[in-house]
Amino acid sequence: MNKEINIEEIQKLIPHRYPFLLVDRVEIEEEGKRAIGYKNITINEHFFQGHFPGKPVMPGVLILEAMAQAGAVLIFRSLGNIEGKLAYFASMDKVKFRNPVVPGDILKIEIDVLKFNGRVGRMQVKSFVGEKIAVEAIQTCMIVDKE
């Protein structure tokens, strides 16, 4: 059974806020193992002012960030007590940009945990618009103390 994590719950799990909170909803398919995140892409996104005027395209690095945030939600949700903790990027490997993401799209992010030892997590992440893959990567995150 899927557990939906809404925006209020996401904000309890990760510290990101507007304009840098890039995930709207996460569905946990298997606790600590698999989730699907969603980001509704609108023309009102701040980055479209300059990327690119007249031909708005979501920057690839922000798609990677959205994928990392969705992964952090999955990992933090499984940890329980996350007080005083942050998840940092450690690496992004085998990144492939396949299709652009534009206003009106719904970015669907699939996260599959390959390995997590309580401190370091490695995940296969893929983002889609409809049936088309937008970006895929292997991401590694590290759980650290805020202080």
C-alpha positions in Angstrom: 0.0 0.0 0.0 1.4 3.4 -1.0 1.8 6.2 1.6 1.5 9.7 0.2 3.8 12.3 1.6 2.3 15.8 1.0 4.1 19.1 0.9 3.7 19.8 4.6 5.2 16.5 5.5 8.0 17.0 2.9 8.9 20.2 4.7 9.3 18.4 8.0 11.7 15.9 6.4 14.0 18.2 4.3 15.0 21.8 4.9 14.4 23.1 1.4 12.0 26.0 0.9 10.8 28.2 -2.0 12.3 28.9 -4.4 14.5 25.8 -4.0 11.9 23.1 -2.8 11.6 21.1 -6.0 9.3 18.2 -5.1 5.6 18.6 -4.4 4.6 15.1 -3.4 6.2 11.7 -2.7 4.5 8.3 -2.8 6.3 5.7 -0.7 5.8 2.4 -2.5 8.1 0.4 -0.2 9.4 2.0 3.0 13.1 2.7 2.7 13.3 1.0 -0.7 11.2 2.7 -3.4 9.3 5.9 -4.0 7.8 8.1 -6.7 8.2 11.9 -6.4 6.3 14.5 -8.4 7.0 18.1 -9.3 4.4 20.2 -11.2 6.3 22.4 -13.6 4.7 25.9 -14.1 5.7 28.9 -16.2 5.9 30.8 -12.8 9.1 29.0 -11.8 11.7 31.6 -11.2 14.4 29.9 -13.4 12.3 30.3 -16.5 13.0 34.0 -16.5 16.4 33.4 -17.8 16.4 29.7 -19.0 15.5 30.4 -21.8 13.5 33.6 -22.7 11.0 32.6 -25.3 11.9 28.9 -25.0 11.5 27.9 -21.3 13.4 24.7 -20.4 13.9 23.4 -16.8 17.7 23.4 -16.1 19.1 19.9 -15.9 20.9 20.6 -12.7 17.5 21.5 -11.1 16.0 18.2 -12.3 18.9 16.4 -10.6 18.2 18.5 -7.5 14.5 17.5 -7.6 15.6 13.8 -7.9 18.0 14.2 -4.9 15.2 15.9 -2.8 12.8 13.1 -3.6 15.5 10.6 -2.6 16.2 12.4 0.7 12.5 12.3 1.5 12.5 8.5 1.0 15.6 8.0 3.1 14.7 10.4 5.9 11.2 8.9 6.1 12.7 5.5 6.8 15.1 6.7 9.4 12.6 7.9 12.0 14.5 10.4 14.2 16.1 12.9 11.8 16.5 15.8 14.2 19.7 17.6 13.5 20.5 15.7 10.3 20.9 16.7 6.7 21.3 14.7 3.5 24.1 15.9 1.2 24.9 15.0 -2.4 28.0 12.8 -2.4 27.9 11.9 -6.1 25.9 11.7 -9.3 27.0 9.0 -11.7 25.9 7.8 -15.1 23.8 11.0 -15.6 22.0 11.0 -18.9 19.8 13.9 -20.1 17.2 12.4 -22.5 14.3 14.9 -23.0 13.6 18.5 -22.0 11.2 19.5 -19.2 9.0 22.5 -19.9 6.1 24.4 -18.3 3.0 22.4 -18.1 4.9 19.1 -17.5 4.5 16.9 -14.5 8.0 15.6 -13.6 7.7 12.0 -12.2 10.7 10.8 -10.3 11.3 7.1 -9.6 13.7 6.3 -6.8 15.0 2.8 -6.1 17.5 2.4 -3.2 20.3 0.2 -4.2 22.2 0.4 -0.9 21.8 2.2 2.4 23.8 1.6 5.6 22.3 4.3 7.8 24.8 7.0 6.8 25.4 6.6 3.0 22.7 5.8 0.4 23.0 4.9 -3.2 19.9 5.1 -5.4 18.9 4.6 -9.0 16.8 7.6 -10.0 14.9 8.3 -13.2 12.6 11.2 -14.0 9.9 11.1 -16.6 7.4 13.3 -18.4 4.6 11.1 -19.4 6.2 7.9 -20.7 9.4 9.7 -21.9 12.5 9.6 -19.7 13.9 13.1 -19.0 16.9 12.3 -16.8 18.5 9.2 -15.3 21.3 8.8 -12.8 22.8 6.9 -9.9 23.0 9.2 -6.9 24.8 8.9 -3.7 23.9 10.8 -0.6 25.4 11.1 2.9 23.6 11.8 6.1 25.4 14.3 8.2 24.9 16.3 11.4 23.7 19.8 10.9 26.3 21.2 13.3 
